Amino acid sequence: MTGQDIGYGTPYDTRYEAVRSRDARFDGEFFFAVATTGIYCRPSCPAVTPKRHNVRFFPTAAAAQGSGFRACRRCRPDAVPGSADWNVRADVVGRAMRLIGDGVVDREGVAGLAVRLGYSARQVQRQLTAELGAGPVALARAQRAHTARVLLQTTGLPVTEIAFASGFASVRQFNDTIRAVYAATPTGLRAAVRTSRRTATPSAGIPLRLAHRGPYHAASVFDLLQREAVAGVEEVSGPAGGRTYRRTLRLPYGTGIAAVDERPGDPGRASALHPGGWLDARLHLTDPRDLTTAVQRLRRLFDLDADPYAVDARLGADPRLAPLVAARPGLRAPGAADPEEYAVRALVGRAGAERLVRAHGKALDASCGTLTHLFPEPAALTAAVGPLAVALADGTVRLDPGTDRDDAEAALLAVPGLDARTVAAIRARALGDPDVAPPGADVPDSWRPWRTYALHHLRAAEETP
């Protein structure tokens, strides 16, 4: 199978036009490779446009790498936002991509991924390869390579430590992958960046640029996070337009503290590398192996992989929503950094959540400003919260990125004490469903598949849905 044989998305001629016009709207939706150079790029790559007969198209970076192409050093195709499809789609491919992004293959292998999806490992391999041109191992390998590049170019960690922190099983595997993907040794990749940029230390944290496509209405996201912030776990500081959101994270290998700045929402922060723009962030991790998972959780919280062009085009065609979309282009539907935490918070409210943190939260080894605790795990809340915490703790209700949303909703509705409106909020935020309408809301079908975004527009404009 060649890159041009895959049946997905945009027609080939349209894809080539996107490449020729350097259209950043398609970054992350597909990749193109040039047969004469052996390099693959994002559609917005500023390099000279190759001739059509030399171009091949791929749905994922992993598929391009599997066909022997290496990443362009100019446009860094591994740094693009993820395809919006993986958040929208509820099928096994979308669920698998969300789980791979969360690092499940690195931690549990393909067998663990298959168990979470309810399929055999062979079925998962076949479906991913047929649609994406790469299986779960190759997709996870591409993600590990990106994590390694970030650590090499932003931290002073030893190369050997970076190899294992990125999820590689051996230093040899790490070296071979970096050479194959970037046509450089790890040392050479690090040397290509100015020393002044490699400032990350255990105390300073890891600096990141969290890329997004298109406009990003940061003010509405930070307004929501500020209203909801749970003391001890979260804080929002600074004046409007220059706020910083900080929170604690419980991660697979340790804990973390994330800080994300509002300022880069300014469209002026776009660049050739990040045409849509980015949010500046910094991660403090007790174990660098958690970098990939922490980044993905921030991306879900800030809805950075959304396609604002598709959302705004659909909702902007509605007479009621058109002025709201025009006033807030790129408005996002924030998710949750910890789905189980959000479910509990949706039930007990902000004040109740703060009481739970004080009574049952795990204190950080060293507090960081007003951040003092991790939000308590469900197992610690079975007595205080009741059936929901029990269901989360024993796995009756699953809210991980690969969960089937309909199954999760049915399980939540069976939990005593949860009403349909609370379950709808959990589905929209904890499960990242872009098309949720609370019961009784006046939300027409013409707003599908973006009803979650439509409701955010109405709330931002202080209308009652």
PyMOL commands that set and color helices and strands:
alter all, ss='L'
color gray80, all
select helices_A, chain A and resi 3-5+12-20+24-26+52-54+61-66+77-79+85-88+92-101+104-117+121-132+136-154+159-165+171-182+186-191+195-197+218-228+263-265+267-269+288-301+308-315+322-327+339-360+378-385+387-394+405-413+420-429+445-447+451-460
alter helices_A, ss='H'
color red, helices_A
select strands_A, chain A and resi 31-34+39-41+55-58+70-71+206-211+234-237+244-250+255-261+278-285+362-368+371-374
alter strands_A, ss='S'
color yellow, strands_A
deselect
rebuild
show_as cartoon
